[in-house]
Amino acid sequence: DAKTTQPPSMDCAEGRAANLPCNHSTISGNEYVYWYRQIHSQGPQYIIHGLKNNETNEMASLIITEDRKSSTLILPHATLRDTAVYYCIVRRVGGGADGLTFGKGTHLIIQP
Amino acid sequence: EAGVTQFPSHSVIEKGQTVTLRCDPISGHDNLYWYRRVMGKEIKFLLHFVKESKQDESGMPNNRFLAERTGGTYSTLKVQPAELEDSGVYFCASSVDRGTEAFFGQGTRLTVV
């Protein structure tokens, strides 16, 4: 699976939109971009995933650039409970290896 | 609907002992995954079951680790004999299909002393 690069940490004010960037310049055509987060001491939680189109669900929006070499996860109205480590993961679907490759992620801190 | 359940939540054992971790996936989820995070490191994939078959066990660290999923329902991960470096948090996840969202359990914190 392609490698991802994320900033180690970010701050965001409560109520504002949190925009988390991810670079995945070596992504292949059959690889998806997944986002998970881990709130302290809990298991990772799925947020959203996409291939090339922008995606939105009740938790977040995922914006993928046209060349697919980077993406941004947007939490539209961040709350204190969104403080967590956010992982951007590139994953090939349908191949032999199906496990998620977690990197170091971005530690997002929501400030009151 | 019950989520992924892991048991025990914490386990403290002595080096050389055996420990068995259990994971109950979400009902109907054929895909079951084991991951672990050792101190200061990233979460690492261990293995993947599709029903009762091991689809990918490339992440298993060594032959002291044995995972089973008899009947394709719950899974166990046995560590025998446990070593100090096995300490960490072991996560289990399940999904309906490959590539769909995986739901994680709360993890088992294993401490080997």
gemmi code that builds the backbone of each chain (N, CA, C; Angstrom):
import gemmi

chains = {
    "A": [
        ("ASP", (0.834, -1.189, 0.000), (0.000, 0.000, 0.000), (0.877, 1.251, 0.000)),
        ("ALA", (0.352, 2.314, -0.615), (1.110, 3.557, -0.699), (1.294, 4.157, 0.687)),
        ("LYS", (2.380, 4.928, 0.826), (2.687, 5.570, 2.094), (1.962, 6.898, 2.165)),
        ("THR", (1.589, 7.311, 3.368), (0.941, 8.599, 3.567), (1.792, 9.464, 4.470)),
        ("THR", (1.646, 10.779, 4.321), (2.339, 11.749, 5.154), (1.322, 12.708, 5.737)),
        ("GLN", (1.353, 12.849, 7.072), (0.437, 13.742, 7.769), (1.226, 14.602, 8.750)),
        ("PRO", (0.739, 15.816, 9.032), (1.394, 16.602, 10.082), (1.203, 15.902, 11.414)),
        ("PRO", (2.204, 15.967, 12.303), (2.076, 15.248, 13.572), (0.991, 15.795, 14.493)),
        ("SER", (0.738, 17.090, 14.413), (-0.281, 17.654, 15.297), (-0.894, 18.904, 14.686)),
        ("MET", (-2.111, 19.196, 15.139), (-2.833, 20.392, 14.709), (-3.745, 20.846, 15.823)),
        ("ASP", (-3.984, 22.149, 15.880), (-4.960, 22.703, 16.798), (-6.116, 23.274, 16.005)),
        ("CYS", (-7.294, 23.283, 16.621), (-8.456, 23.895, 15.988), (-9.366, 24.400, 17.096)),
        ("ALA", (-9.966, 25.553, 16.867), (-10.887, 26.102, 17.858), (-12.233, 25.394, 17.783)),
        ("GLU", (-12.820, 25.188, 18.928), (-14.138, 24.549, 18.991), (-15.148, 25.332, 18.158)),
        ("GLY", (-15.960, 24.606, 17.391), (-16.964, 25.241, 16.554), (-16.480, 25.583, 15.158)),
        ("ARG", (-15.163, 25.581, 14.971), (-14.633, 25.882, 13.645), (-14.446, 24.580, 12.866)),
        ("ALA", (-14.196, 24.737, 11.577), (-13.931, 23.562, 10.751), (-12.481, 23.130, 10.933)),
        ("ALA", (-12.298, 21.834, 11.115), (-10.949, 21.283, 11.203), (-10.608, 20.651, 9.859)),
        ("ASN", (-9.503, 21.067, 9.281), (-9.074, 20.567, 7.978), (-7.758, 19.809, 8.142)),
        ("LEU", (-7.799, 18.500, 7.969), (-6.627, 17.661, 8.176), (-6.086, 17.199, 6.832)),
        ("PRO", (-4.848, 17.602, 6.510), (-4.276, 17.226, 5.217), (-3.571, 15.877, 5.255)),
        ("CYS", (-3.470, 15.275, 4.076), (-2.739, 14.018, 3.936), (-2.146, 13.958, 2.531)),
        ("ASN", (-0.879, 13.633, 2.465), (-0.224, 13.430, 1.179), (-0.061, 11.943, 0.906)),
        ("HIS", (-0.384, 11.540, -0.288), (-0.226, 10.131, -0.705), (0.168, 10.137, -2.178)),
        ("SER", (1.343, 10.676, -2.443), (1.767, 10.923, -3.815), (2.013, 9.656, -4.619)),
        ("THR", (2.197, 8.511, -3.951), (2.467, 7.264, -4.689), (1.227, 6.382, -4.796)),
        ("ILE", (0.069, 6.948, -4.555), (-1.163, 6.156, -4.575), (-1.397, 5.562, -5.966)),
        ("SER", (-1.894, 4.332, -5.995), (-2.202, 3.659, -7.257), (-3.672, 3.820, -7.595)),
        ("GLY", (-3.982, 3.505, -8.841), (-5.338, 3.716, -9.313), (-6.389, 2.893, -8.595)),
        ("ASN", (-5.981, 1.752, -8.044), (-6.947, 0.882, -7.367), (-6.879, 1.003, -5.849)),
        ("GLU", (-6.276, 2.056, -5.363), (-6.171, 2.266, -3.914), (-7.116, 3.368, -3.449)),
        ("TYR", (-7.783, 3.077, -2.355), (-8.716, 4.013, -1.745), (-8.013, 4.788, -0.635)),
        ("VAL", (-8.593, 5.932, -0.282), (-8.138, 6.707, 0.869), (-9.153, 6.518, 1.989)),
        ("TYR", (-8.673, 6.034, 3.126), (-9.514, 5.831, 4.301), (-9.049, 6.765, 5.415)),
        ("TRP", (-10.011, 7.178, 6.229), (-9.680, 7.931, 7.435), (-10.293, 7.228, 8.639)),
        ("TYR", (-9.459, 7.047, 9.642), (-9.890, 6.538, 10.933), (-9.397, 7.509, 12.002)),
        ("ARG", (-9.966, 7.420, 13.178), (-9.453, 8.196, 14.296), (-9.450, 7.326, 15.550)),
        ("GLN", (-8.589, 7.700, 16.467), (-8.523, 6.990, 17.731), (-8.583, 8.016, 18.852)),
        ("ILE", (-9.690, 7.966, 19.556), (-9.847, 8.793, 20.745), (-9.163, 8.053, 21.882)),
        ("HIS", (-8.508, 8.793, 22.720), (-7.651, 8.224, 23.759), (-8.214, 6.945, 24.376)),
        ("SER", (-7.398, 5.876, 24.333), (-7.689, 4.600, 24.980), (-8.836, 3.812, 24.343)),
        ("GLN", (-9.417, 4.315, 23.267), (-10.477, 3.562, 22.601), (-9.932, 2.883, 21.351)),
        ("GLY", (-10.725, 2.002, 20.768), (-10.338, 1.400, 19.511), (-10.496, 2.393, 18.372)),
        ("PRO", (-9.751, 2.218, 17.286), (-9.906, 3.117, 16.138), (-11.348, 3.135, 15.629)),
        ("GLN", (-11.750, 4.276, 15.129), (-13.120, 4.470, 14.646), (-13.073, 4.900, 13.186)),
        ("TYR", (-13.828, 4.210, 12.354), (-13.916, 4.565, 10.936), (-14.600, 5.922, 10.786)),
        ("ILE", (-14.072, 6.749, 9.863), (-14.716, 8.035, 9.595), (-15.312, 8.055, 8.187)),
        ("ILE", (-14.485, 7.828, 7.190), (-14.929, 7.995, 5.809), (-13.889, 7.395, 4.875)),
        ("HIS", (-14.261, 7.082, 3.647), (-13.281, 6.679, 2.657), (-13.753, 7.075, 1.266)),
        ("GLY", (-12.809, 7.136, 0.324), (-13.151, 7.509, -1.038), (-12.100, 7.048, -2.020)),
        ("LEU", (-12.458, 7.045, -3.278), (-11.531, 6.643, -4.336), (-11.024, 7.863, -5.092)),
        ("LYS", (-11.926, 8.614, -5.711), (-11.494, 9.816, -6.416), (-12.493, 10.946, -6.325)),
        ("ASN", (-13.741, 10.611, -6.026), (-14.731, 11.662, -5.860), (-14.758, 12.132, -4.414)),
        ("ASN", (-15.186, 13.353, -4.209), (-15.352, 13.850, -2.848), (-16.497, 13.097, -2.190)),
        ("GLU", (-16.359, 12.857, -0.899), (-17.360, 12.116, -0.157), (-17.768, 12.896, 1.077)),
        ("THR", (-19.013, 12.707, 1.488), (-19.518, 13.349, 2.703), (-20.420, 12.364, 3.430)),
        ("ASN", (-20.278, 12.336, 4.744), (-21.222, 11.584, 5.567), (-21.540, 12.416, 6.800)),
        ("GLU", (-22.189, 11.800, 7.763), (-22.640, 12.559, 8.931), (-21.489, 13.008, 9.821)),
        ("MET", (-20.334, 12.425, 9.632), (-19.190, 12.783, 10.477), (-18.290, 13.819, 9.816)),
        ("ALA", (-18.048, 13.657, 8.512), (-16.994, 14.464, 7.896), (-17.165, 14.503, 6.384)),
        ("SER", (-16.295, 15.319, 5.776), (-16.176, 15.350, 4.319), (-14.749, 14.997, 3.939)),
        ("LEU", (-14.617, 14.344, 2.798), (-13.303, 13.972, 2.289), (-13.143, 14.604, 0.920)),
        ("ILE", (-12.112, 15.426, 0.803), (-11.813, 16.078, -0.463), (-10.534, 15.475, -1.030)),
        ("ILE", (-10.614, 14.877, -2.197), (-9.451, 14.256, -2.841), (-9.097, 15.087, -4.066)),
        ("THR", (-7.826, 15.447, -4.196), (-7.415, 16.250, -5.343), (-7.580, 15.459, -6.631)),
        ("GLU", (-7.628, 16.179, -7.729), (-7.896, 15.545, -9.022), (-6.806, 14.528, -9.374)),
        ("ASP", (-5.553, 14.826, -9.024), (-4.479, 13.877, -9.308), (-4.369, 12.782, -8.241)),
        ("ARG", (-5.202, 12.859, -7.223), (-5.299, 11.875, -6.144), (-4.034, 11.786, -5.295)),
        ("LYS", (-3.163, 12.748, -5.399), (-1.929, 12.673, -4.632), (-2.059, 13.248, -3.228)),
        ("SER", (-3.165, 13.858, -2.931), (-3.391, 14.355, -1.582), (-4.881, 14.435, -1.311)),
        ("SER", (-5.219, 14.540, -0.034), (-6.614, 14.651, 0.350), (-6.708, 15.458, 1.630)),
        ("THR", (-7.924, 15.907, 1.932), (-8.190, 16.657, 3.147), (-9.448, 16.124, 3.804)),
        ("LEU", (-9.338, 15.841, 5.074), (-10.507, 15.463, 5.869), (-11.030, 16.716, 6.539)),
        ("ILE", (-12.318, 16.957, 6.415), (-12.912, 18.156, 7.003), (-13.949, 17.760, 8.036)),
        ("LEU", (-13.734, 18.220, 9.259), (-14.750, 18.105, 10.309), (-15.422, 19.471, 10.366)),
        ("PRO", (-16.652, 19.603, 9.930), (-17.235, 20.930, 9.688), (-17.389, 21.800, 10.940)),
        ("HIS", (-17.744, 21.213, 12.059), (-17.938, 21.980, 13.286), (-17.315, 21.187, 14.435)),
        ("ALA", (-16.040, 21.400, 14.621), (-15.312, 20.574, 15.587), (-15.799, 20.805, 17.011)),
        ("THR", (-15.893, 19.727, 17.764), (-16.216, 19.803, 19.185), (-15.058, 19.225, 19.983)),
        ("LEU", (-15.109, 19.426, 21.295), (-14.022, 18.928, 22.153), (-13.883, 17.411, 22.015)),
        ("ARG", (-14.990, 16.734, 21.740), (-14.942, 15.273, 21.617), (-14.243, 14.805, 20.343)),
        ("ASP", (-13.941, 15.744, 19.464), (-13.206, 15.372, 18.245), (-11.700, 15.350, 18.464)),
        ("THR", (-11.253, 15.693, 19.655), (-9.832, 15.583, 19.963), (-9.433, 14.111, 19.895)),
        ("ALA", (-8.476, 13.810, 19.011), (-8.112, 12.414, 18.754), (-6.911, 12.386, 17.815)),
        ("VAL", (-6.382, 11.195, 17.585), (-5.371, 11.004, 16.545), (-6.093, 10.536, 15.290)),
        ("TYR", (-5.861, 11.230, 14.193), (-6.531, 10.942, 12.928), (-5.546, 10.293, 11.970)),
        ("TYR", (-5.969, 9.173, 11.415), (-5.101, 8.401, 10.536), (-5.631, 8.417, 9.103)),
        ("CYS", (-4.769, 8.787, 8.193), (-5.056, 8.715, 6.766), (-4.398, 7.441, 6.248)),
        ("ILE", (-5.164, 6.569, 5.633), (-4.654, 5.256, 5.229), (-5.016, 4.996, 3.778)),
        ("VAL", (-4.025, 4.581, 3.016), (-4.272, 4.193, 1.629), (-4.353, 2.674, 1.584)),
        ("ARG", (-5.367, 2.173, 0.947), (-5.638, 0.740, 1.034), (-6.109, 0.206, -0.305)),
        ("ARG", (-5.479, -0.877, -0.734), (-5.899, -1.523, -1.963), (-7.019, -2.488, -1.625)),
        ("VAL", (-8.114, -2.370, -2.300), (-9.262, -3.216, -2.014), (-9.336, -4.322, -3.043)),
        ("GLY", (-9.527, -5.527, -2.551), (-9.700, -6.653, -3.459), (-8.451, -7.452, -3.690)),
        ("GLY", (-7.332, -6.977, -3.166), (-6.108, -7.743, -3.336), (-5.928, -8.727, -2.201)),
        ("GLY", (-4.780, -9.348, -2.154), (-4.551, -10.347, -1.124), (-4.444, -9.757, 0.263)),
        ("ALA", (-3.800, -8.619, 0.379), (-3.586, -8.003, 1.683), (-4.699, -7.005, 1.941)),
        ("ASP", (-5.408, -7.183, 3.040), (-6.572, -6.345, 3.305), (-6.450, -5.575, 4.605)),
        ("GLY", (-5.374, -5.779, 5.337), (-5.228, -5.096, 6.602), (-4.929, -3.621, 6.420)),
        ("LEU", (-5.271, -2.834, 7.420), (-5.000, -1.405, 7.409), (-3.580, -1.148, 7.873)),
        ("THR", (-2.895, -0.227, 7.197), (-1.550, 0.176, 7.593), (-1.638, 1.534, 8.264)),
        ("PHE", (-1.536, 1.545, 9.579), (-1.612, 2.788, 10.335), (-0.232, 3.432, 10.399)),
        ("GLY", (-0.187, 4.735, 10.164), (1.048, 5.482, 10.380), (0.987, 6.146, 11.743)),
        ("LYS", (1.663, 7.283, 11.849), (1.673, 8.012, 13.121), (0.460, 8.914, 13.278)),
        ("GLY", (-0.188, 9.282, 12.167), (-1.393, 10.090, 12.253), (-1.144, 11.531, 12.648)),
        ("THR", (-2.243, 12.270, 12.730), (-2.230, 13.663, 13.185), (-2.990, 13.748, 14.500)),
        ("HIS", (-2.333, 14.293, 15.511), (-3.014, 14.497, 16.782), (-3.737, 15.836, 16.706)),
        ("LEU", (-5.049, 15.775, 16.565), (-5.878, 16.973, 16.485), (-6.363, 17.342, 17.879)),
        ("ILE", (-6.064, 18.568, 18.268), (-6.498, 19.052, 19.574), (-7.492, 20.177, 19.354)),
        ("ILE", (-8.705, 19.988, 19.859), (-9.741, 21.010, 19.746), (-9.667, 21.884, 20.996)),
        ("GLN", (-9.466, 23.159, 20.779), (-9.320, 24.105, 21.882), (-10.668, 24.760, 22.211)),
        ("PRO", (-11.010, 24.856, 23.500), (-12.291, 25.486, 23.869), (-12.271, 26.992, 23.629)),
    ],
    "B": [
        ("GLU", (-27.587, -2.931, 18.156), (-26.668, -3.967, 17.643), (-25.377, -3.894, 18.437)),
        ("ALA", (-24.928, -5.073, 18.927), (-23.702, -5.101, 19.713), (-22.519, -4.845, 18.799)),
        ("GLY", (-21.511, -4.157, 19.360), (-20.300, -3.906, 18.596), (-19.331, -5.056, 18.748)),
        ("VAL", (-18.099, -4.827, 18.349), (-17.045, -5.817, 18.514), (-16.671, -5.853, 19.994)),
        ("THR", (-16.663, -7.051, 20.548), (-16.397, -7.213, 21.969), (-15.105, -7.971, 22.167)),
        ("GLN", (-14.269, -7.450, 23.045), (-12.998, -8.114, 23.339), (-12.929, -8.424, 24.831)),
        ("PHE", (-12.321, -9.573, 25.117), (-12.199, -10.009, 26.501), (-10.856, -10.677, 26.706)),
        ("PRO", (-10.149, -10.438, 27.811), (-10.483, -9.439, 28.828), (-10.110, -8.034, 28.367)),
        ("SER", (-10.474, -7.044, 29.134), (-10.081, -5.675, 28.804), (-8.634, -5.431, 29.230)),
        ("HIS", (-8.232, -6.090, 30.302), (-6.854, -5.984, 30.779), (-6.376, -7.364, 31.201)),
        ("SER", (-5.080, -7.609, 31.010), (-4.493, -8.856, 31.467), (-3.043, -8.595, 31.859)),
        ("VAL", (-2.691, -9.052, 33.054), (-1.301, -8.940, 33.512), (-0.802, -10.356, 33.770)),
        ("ILE", (0.225, -10.752, 33.069), (0.761, -12.104, 33.230), (2.270, -12.028, 33.367)),
        ("GLU", (2.836, -13.134, 33.868), (4.285, -13.190, 34.001), (4.909, -13.723, 32.721)),
        ("LYS", (6.112, -13.300, 32.487), (6.865, -13.805, 31.342), (6.881, -15.329, 31.383)),
        ("GLY", (6.626, -15.939, 30.236), (6.623, -17.385, 30.151), (5.248, -18.021, 30.279)),
        ("GLN", (4.301, -17.241, 30.770), (2.944, -17.771, 30.892), (2.209, -17.678, 29.556)),
        ("THR", (1.015, -18.259, 29.543), (0.169, -18.257, 28.356), (-1.032, -17.359, 28.587)),
        ("VAL", (-1.416, -16.630, 27.556), (-2.606, -15.788, 27.649), (-3.422, -15.987, 26.382)),
        ("THR", (-4.724, -16.004, 26.549), (-5.627, -16.136, 25.407), (-6.578, -14.958, 25.393)),
        ("LEU", (-6.563, -14.235, 24.282), (-7.445, -13.096, 24.098), (-8.618, -13.536, 23.226)),
        ("ARG", (-9.775, -12.977, 23.508), (-10.949, -13.376, 22.736), (-11.569, -12.157, 22.067)),
        ("CYS", (-12.115, -12.385, 20.884), (-12.800, -11.334, 20.137), (-14.114, -11.875, 19.597)),
        ("ASP", (-15.196, -11.187, 19.906), (-16.492, -11.500, 19.321), (-16.824, -10.413, 18.302)),
        ("PRO", (-16.854, -10.762, 17.030), (-17.130, -9.736, 16.016), (-18.622, -9.392, 15.996)),
        ("ILE", (-18.953, -8.405, 15.213), (-20.362, -8.072, 14.991), (-21.002, -9.239, 14.240)),
        ("SER", (-22.187, -9.608, 14.664), (-22.878, -10.746, 14.056), (-23.024, -10.548, 12.549)),
        ("GLY", (-22.659, -11.581, 11.807), (-22.782, -11.514, 10.355), (-21.553, -11.001, 9.639)),
        ("HIS", (-20.566, -10.564, 10.404), (-19.324, -10.081, 9.786), (-18.388, -11.261, 9.533)),
        ("ASP", (-18.142, -11.536, 8.261), (-17.271, -12.657, 7.911), (-15.799, -12.331, 8.104)),
        ("ASN", (-15.463, -11.032, 8.011), (-14.065, -10.623, 8.081), (-13.702, -10.193, 9.502)),
        ("LEU", (-12.629, -10.778, 10.001), (-12.162, -10.468, 11.354), (-10.663, -10.214, 11.294)),
        ("TYR", (-10.245, -9.159, 11.940), (-8.846, -8.733, 11.900), (-8.309, -8.588, 13.327)),
        ("TRP", (-7.047, -8.890, 13.486), (-6.324, -8.613, 14.728), (-5.216, -7.595, 14.436)),
        ("TYR", (-5.103, -6.640, 15.353), (-4.036, -5.626, 15.302), (-3.441, -5.499, 16.702)),
        ("ARG", (-2.268, -4.882, 16.785), (-1.744, -4.582, 18.103), (-0.912, -3.304, 18.043)),
        ("ARG", (-0.842, -2.649, 19.198), (0.023, -1.497, 19.362), (0.906, -1.778, 20.567)),
        ("VAL", (2.192, -1.867, 20.311), (3.110, -1.992, 21.427), (3.564, -0.593, 21.819)),
        ("MET", (4.112, -0.465, 22.991), (4.424, 0.831, 23.580), (5.229, 1.716, 22.626)),
        ("GLY", (4.703, 2.919, 22.370), (5.433, 3.888, 21.575), (5.459, 3.617, 20.089)),
        ("LYS", (4.782, 2.559, 19.662), (4.811, 2.220, 18.239), (3.441, 2.443, 17.600)),
        ("GLU", (3.396, 2.258, 16.301), (2.144, 2.428, 15.583), (1.297, 1.160, 15.668)),
        ("ILE", (0.028, 1.299, 15.374), (-0.865, 0.132, 15.332), (-0.450, -0.726, 14.144)),
        ("LYS", (-0.240, -2.015, 14.420), (0.223, -2.925, 13.374), (-0.787, -4.036, 13.126)),
        ("PHE", (-0.995, -4.340, 11.863), (-1.847, -5.451, 11.447), (-1.184, -6.773, 11.801)),
        ("LEU", (-1.977, -7.721, 12.322), (-1.475, -9.051, 12.622), (-1.992, -10.080, 11.625)),
        ("LEU", (-3.319, -10.232, 11.569), (-3.864, -11.186, 10.611), (-5.317, -10.922, 10.320)),
        ("HIS", (-5.801, -11.606, 9.295), (-7.143, -11.419, 8.761), (-7.784, -12.781, 8.526)),
        ("PHE", (-8.976, -12.963, 9.093), (-9.789, -14.147, 8.829), (-10.938, -13.783, 7.889)),
        ("VAL", (-11.242, -14.687, 6.987), (-12.514, -14.652, 6.276), (-13.249, -15.910, 6.706)),
        ("LYS", (-14.304, -15.709, 7.429), (-14.976, -16.821, 8.115), (-13.936, -17.550, 8.965)),
        ("GLU", (-13.778, -18.838, 8.784), (-12.818, -19.548, 9.642), (-11.442, -19.671, 9.023)),
        ("SER", (-11.262, -19.138, 7.825), (-9.989, -19.302, 7.122), (-9.071, -18.098, 7.318)),
        ("LYS", (-7.796, -18.366, 7.510), (-6.812, -17.300, 7.597), (-6.508, -16.799, 6.193)),
        ("GLN", (-6.903, -15.552, 5.934), (-6.684, -14.968, 4.614), (-5.287, -14.377, 4.488)),
        ("ASP", (-4.829, -13.791, 5.580), (-3.527, -13.117, 5.558), (-2.992, -13.101, 6.978)),
        ("GLU", (-1.886, -13.762, 7.217), (-1.282, -13.740, 8.554), (0.140, -13.202, 8.485)),
        ("SER", (0.363, -12.325, 7.526), (1.698, -11.792, 7.299), (2.208, -10.932, 8.443)),
        ("GLY", (1.300, -10.423, 9.289), (1.722, -9.551, 10.380), (2.010, -10.259, 11.689)),
        ("MET", (1.781, -11.558, 11.738), (2.032, -12.297, 12.979), (3.534, -12.266, 13.267)),
        ("PRO", (3.915, -11.836, 14.472), (5.333, -11.605, 14.753), (6.192, -12.864, 14.804)),
        ("ASN", (5.661, -13.947, 15.323), (6.444, -15.189, 15.424), (5.498, -16.333, 15.801)),
        ("ASN", (6.070, -17.522, 15.935), (5.219, -18.694, 16.173), (4.755, -18.826, 17.617)),
        ("ARG", (5.020, -17.841, 18.446), (4.437, -17.864, 19.784), (2.994, -17.373, 19.758)),
        ("PHE", (2.587, -16.840, 18.642), (1.237, -16.309, 18.482), (0.415, -17.270, 17.627)),
        ("LEU", (-0.772, -17.644, 18.144), (-1.645, -18.546, 17.415), (-3.055, -17.980, 17.442)),
        ("ALA", (-3.603, -17.753, 16.266), (-4.964, -17.247, 16.166), (-5.862, -18.317, 15.589)),
        ("GLU", (-7.064, -18.380, 16.119), (-8.037, -19.345, 15.621), (-9.412, -18.694, 15.519)),
        ("ARG", (-10.217, -19.264, 14.642), (-11.585, -18.783, 14.516), (-12.450, -19.969, 14.096)),
        ("THR", (-12.572, -20.895, 14.998), (-13.334, -22.103, 14.734), (-14.809, -21.769, 14.539)),
        ("GLY", (-15.396, -22.280, 13.485), (-16.805, -22.036, 13.222), (-17.083, -20.682, 12.611)),
        ("GLY", (-16.067, -19.900, 12.441), (-16.233, -18.616, 11.782), (-16.971, -17.573, 12.595)),
        ("THR", (-17.027, -17.776, 13.907), (-17.692, -16.752, 14.739), (-16.640, -15.990, 15.527)),
        ("TYR", (-16.481, -16.309, 16.810), (-15.509, -15.584, 17.602), (-14.104, -16.069, 17.282)),
        ("SER", (-13.132, -15.283, 17.682), (-11.735, -15.631, 17.427), (-10.943, -15.536, 18.730)),
        ("THR", (-9.902, -16.341, 18.811), (-8.979, -16.255, 19.945), (-7.566, -16.016, 19.429)),
        ("LEU", (-6.806, -15.304, 20.219), (-5.390, -15.075, 19.925), (-4.614, -15.503, 21.164)),
        ("LYS", (-3.826, -16.559, 20.991), (-3.075, -17.095, 22.119), (-1.606, -16.733, 21.988)),
        ("VAL", (-1.040, -16.331, 23.085), (0.387, -16.019, 23.129), (1.030, -16.999, 24.110)),
        ("GLN", (1.955, -17.826, 23.593), (2.539, -18.890, 24.405), (3.945, -19.209, 23.940)),
        ("PRO", (4.958, -19.011, 24.754), (4.945, -18.316, 26.032), (5.071, -16.804, 25.817)),
        ("ALA", (4.467, -16.043, 26.700), (4.516, -14.589, 26.565), (5.893, -14.049, 26.923)),
        ("GLU", (6.313, -13.026, 26.191), (7.565, -12.339, 26.439), (7.270, -10.876, 26.778)),
        ("LEU", (8.252, -10.214, 27.363), (8.046, -8.826, 27.794), (7.638, -7.928, 26.630)),
        ("GLU", (8.220, -8.175, 25.446), (7.949, -7.311, 24.302), (6.554, -7.501, 23.709)),
        ("ASP", (5.812, -8.484, 24.236), (4.440, -8.696, 23.763), (3.462, -7.727, 24.423)),
        ("SER", (3.918, -7.004, 25.417), (3.048, -6.042, 26.097), (2.545, -5.000, 25.112)),
        ("GLY", (1.270, -4.663, 25.240), (0.677, -3.671, 24.351), (-0.828, -3.793, 24.372)),
        ("VAL", (-1.462, -3.119, 23.437), (-2.910, -3.206, 23.303), (-3.231, -3.978, 22.032)),
        ("TYR", (-4.063, -4.997, 22.183), (-4.441, -5.850, 21.056), (-5.873, -5.501, 20.662)),
        ("PHE", (-6.031, -5.110, 19.408), (-7.348, -4.728, 18.895), (-7.871, -5.784, 17.935)),
        ("CYS", (-9.152, -5.952, 17.974), (-9.840, -6.807, 17.020), (-10.808, -5.922, 16.239)),
        ("ALA", (-11.002, -6.229, 14.977), (-11.948, -5.484, 14.147), (-12.709, -6.463, 13.268)),
        ("SER", (-13.901, -6.077, 12.844), (-14.656, -6.922, 11.919), (-15.328, -6.063, 10.864)),
        ("SER", (-15.603, -6.675, 9.729), (-16.298, -5.983, 8.655), (-17.157, -6.978, 7.889)),
        ("VAL", (-18.166, -6.445, 7.218), (-19.076, -7.297, 6.456), (-18.347, -7.878, 5.252)),
        ("ASP", (-17.745, -7.003, 4.485), (-17.008, -7.424, 3.297), (-15.608, -6.845, 3.340)),
        ("ARG", (-14.728, -7.396, 2.550), (-13.381, -6.854, 2.429), (-13.482, -5.466, 1.817)),
        ("GLY", (-12.765, -4.535, 2.396), (-12.748, -3.191, 1.871), (-13.818, -2.294, 2.453)),
        ("THR", (-14.808, -2.851, 3.125), (-15.805, -2.003, 3.768), (-15.278, -1.554, 5.135)),
        ("GLU", (-16.014, -0.642, 5.764), (-15.521, -0.111, 7.024), (-15.367, -1.204, 8.060)),
        ("ALA", (-14.263, -1.124, 8.779), (-13.988, -2.078, 9.843), (-14.357, -1.443, 11.177)),
        ("PHE", (-15.053, -2.194, 11.993), (-15.443, -1.746, 13.320), (-14.482, -2.373, 14.336)),
        ("PHE", (-13.907, -1.539, 15.169), (-12.916, -2.002, 16.128), (-13.521, -2.192, 17.514)),
        ("GLY", (-12.962, -3.156, 18.232), (-13.284, -3.311, 19.640), (-12.474, -2.337, 20.470)),
        ("GLN", (-12.684, -2.396, 21.773), (-12.011, -1.467, 22.664), (-10.594, -1.911, 22.998)),
        ("GLY", (-10.249, -3.114, 22.610), (-8.886, -3.586, 22.813), (-8.697, -4.326, 24.122)),
        ("THR", (-7.663, -5.150, 24.149), (-7.198, -5.819, 25.367), (-5.807, -5.299, 25.668)),
        ("ARG", (-5.658, -4.739, 26.856), (-4.322, -4.249, 27.253), (-3.585, -5.396, 27.929)),
        ("LEU", (-2.533, -5.861, 27.297), (-1.739, -6.969, 27.826), (-0.440, -6.430, 28.407)),
        ("THR", (-0.189, -6.810, 29.651), (1.065, -6.436, 30.297), (1.782, -7.708, 30.713)),
        ("VAL", (2.988, -7.874, 30.218), (3.804, -9.034, 30.585), (4.907, -8.535, 31.506)),
        ("VAL", (4.968, -9.141, 32.706), (5.949, -8.675, 33.705), (6.971, -9.769, 34.019)),
    ],
}
model = gemmi.Model(1)
for chain_id, residues in chains.items():
    chain = gemmi.Chain(chain_id)
    for i, (resn, *xyz) in enumerate(residues, 1):
        res = gemmi.Residue()
        res.name, res.seqid = resn, gemmi.SeqId(i, " ")
        for name, pos in zip(("N", "CA", "C"), xyz):
            atom = gemmi.Atom()
            atom.name, atom.element = name, gemmi.Element(name[0])
            atom.pos, atom.b_iso = gemmi.Position(*pos), 0.0
            res.add_atom(atom)
        chain.add_residue(res)
    model.add_chain(chain)
structure = gemmi.Structure()
structure.add_model(model)
structure.setup_entities()
